[in-house]
């Protein structure tokens, strides 16, 4: 281990953390602007040209706000909870490669922070730590709404983590590796010279499950149960103010960026794109654009769909997404074995059978929802 | 078996919101850009004058009597031909409206026998303390017409004997 390597890691980690935190600030502006446009408004445009200084104004406001701690709150945990929530959100993207390796001034530079051979497992385990922060925040506030928000959040995140993990499994099977770098490399190239070999083409239903489950995982509408304003005032962060609230807020938006980066890497080809093997600097641009598009999807869904009822949320997670994603894992595995043993072209059965199974699932859900007595339960 | 329709319904919802992004925003950039008020808008009060500069208000305090919020205070004094403020016997020597109490109902306008008080289209009222919310006569009264003499005017005796003028029905 030489000094240069340590310096490289430090710089890369620092830069990536700064990118995430700056990205969080501008994601709030991006969301407000996009929501405003969808609602025929303009959105923040007072602070600086086009409102680009709005995040700075928000940060200054939040820093100078009074910090309140409820009298009967558990002070240590109350202070610790925002930190526990932020740290996983920031470190989770350490394994995401954001560009191919290249030589610069005779120095070989890898554009990732850590190359863990169980990268996907790392993501899953770090993602589950984030729920602690939210539950502890809800519990230590000594407020029944915060408590309920925290409990809902834990139930929801644990339930959807299973579907999320199983949708990861299809990507792992297709790439035959848990290393993020291998998964990205497995998605380079084209079929028939124009269809990119992204896993979204091979496993469209798995991608859809991933996108749905991530919405629940980062507590975004229409699955924003933990902070359902109309029911729980603000859920787990009811009692938080000032910088502590800013940390919880930061965790939520950083997780959005992180999960979009992971989704882009696992299913949308990561940094792959046209000419990326000739010009390596295109890699970060491609993954940035993919993250922006996935984030827009989250905002778009928030602007469109109403919040789903809590029991139906749990029923959807356990009774629809879990069996469906299990079936997808089976289909993917069978398809890969057939492609290896019989004929490589048989890989086509993975998307086809997956879509058929998803169609059956949609039909069954639709039939259940249309049953007359369902609305009463 | 409905397989495609549920997905299409979700997609249609998404398309609706997406389409709205290309609509023209309805936002009015308020301090720079102002929407004109409606013809019958009731804003800040104005005390009117006749064309010759005399005040229309005769200090009868009917507006104060009509005011449901008790926001108007009127004190009247006698006109003389040497110091004439308004036609007729009396004028309002003090006329104050508390803009914090006023509910802009327009009853004062209706009660006024000389059409002296009118609710204008000014709505940007702000004060930094409660004293400032009381608008005295000097703030409420209309500026003098260009060719008119300021009040009090010295007038011919026997001309301005009628305090309530001839009036037509309101037009709007």
Interface residues (C-beta under 8 A of the other chain):
Chain A: X34 X36 X37 X38 X39 X40 X41 X42 X300 X301 X303 X304 X305 X359 X360 X362 X363 X365 X366 X367
Chain B: X1 X2 X3 X4 X5 X6 X7 X10 X13 X14 X16 X17 X18 X20 X21 X23 X24 X25 X26 X27 X29
